[in-house]
């Protein structure tokens, strides 16, 4: 993994400190998904399987939410997303 300069790391921490709880949870989930070498070591529970089935059923009958709406709901802008894309996880 490439080393991130300390200044960049501090900037990321400063941005995270400004997030609302809902945004922080979303970013935590995103970072966990982006972490290299992260493997699922837990079995999928019956409740999780049921949630996936409900989700699939919902999408059979409904349209999804456009990405830019999800971004706005999180209090972010597409410009922020584009800027963040300049530093993808490696």
C-alpha positions as CSV (number, residue, x, y, z in Angstrom):
1,X,0.0,0.0,0.0
2,X,1.3,3.5,-0.9
3,X,2.3,5.6,2.1
4,X,0.0,8.6,2.6
5,X,1.8,11.9,3.5
6,X,1.2,13.0,7.1
7,X,-0.4,16.2,5.9
8,X,-3.0,14.3,3.8
9,X,-3.7,12.0,6.7
10,X,-4.3,15.0,9.0
11,X,-6.6,16.6,6.4
12,X,-8.7,13.4,6.2
13,X,-9.0,13.3,10.0
14,X,-10.0,17.0,10.1
15,X,-12.8,16.3,7.6
16,X,-14.0,13.2,9.5
17,X,-14.2,15.3,12.7
18,X,-16.7,17.5,11.0
19,X,-19.1,14.8,10.0
20,X,-22.5,14.2,11.6
21,X,-23.1,10.8,13.2
22,X,-25.0,9.5,10.1
23,X,-22.3,10.6,7.8
24,X,-19.6,9.2,10.0
25,X,-21.3,5.8,9.9
26,X,-21.6,5.9,6.1
27,X,-17.9,6.8,5.8
28,X,-16.9,4.1,8.3
29,X,-18.8,1.5,6.2
30,X,-17.2,2.8,3.0
31,X,-13.7,2.7,4.5
32,X,-14.2,-0.8,5.8
33,X,-15.3,-1.9,2.3
34,X,-12.2,-0.3,0.8
35,X,-9.7,-1.8,3.2
36,X,-7.4,-4.2,1.3
37,X,-7.3,-7.7,2.5
38,X,-10.5,-7.4,4.5
39,X,-12.2,-10.8,4.4
40,X,-15.6,-11.8,5.7
41,X,-14.9,-14.2,8.5
42,X,-18.4,-14.4,9.8
43,X,-21.2,-16.7,8.6
44,X,-24.3,-14.9,7.2
45,X,-27.1,-15.1,9.7
46,X,-30.7,-16.0,8.9
47,X,-31.6,-12.4,9.6
48,X,-29.0,-11.1,7.1
49,X,-30.2,-13.5,4.5
50,X,-33.8,-12.4,5.1
51,X,-32.7,-8.7,4.7
52,X,-31.0,-9.5,1.4
53,X,-34.1,-11.3,0.2
54,X,-36.3,-8.3,1.2
55,X,-33.9,-5.9,-0.6
56,X,-34.0,-8.0,-3.8
57,X,-37.8,-8.1,-3.7
58,X,-38.0,-4.3,-3.2
59,X,-35.8,-3.7,-6.2
60,X,-38.0,-6.0,-8.3
61,X,-40.9,-3.6,-7.7
62,X,-39.1,-0.3,-7.3
63,X,-36.5,1.9,-8.9
64,X,-33.3,2.5,-7.1
65,X,-32.2,5.9,-5.7
66,X,-29.9,7.9,-8.0
67,X,-26.4,8.2,-6.7
68,X,-26.4,12.0,-6.6
69,X,-29.5,11.8,-4.3
70,X,-27.7,9.4,-2.0
71,X,-24.7,11.7,-1.9
72,X,-26.9,14.7,-1.1
73,X,-28.7,12.8,1.7
74,X,-25.3,12.2,3.3
75,X,-24.6,15.9,3.2
76,X,-21.9,15.7,0.6
77,X,-21.6,17.1,-2.9
78,X,-20.7,15.4,-6.1
79,X,-17.7,17.6,-6.3
80,X,-16.5,16.1,-3.0
81,X,-17.0,12.6,-4.3
82,X,-15.1,13.5,-7.5
83,X,-12.3,15.0,-5.4
84,X,-12.1,11.9,-3.2
85,X,-12.0,9.7,-6.4
86,X,-8.6,11.2,-7.1
87,X,-7.2,9.2,-4.2
88,X,-8.6,5.6,-4.8
89,X,-7.7,2.8,-2.4
90,X,-4.8,0.7,-3.7
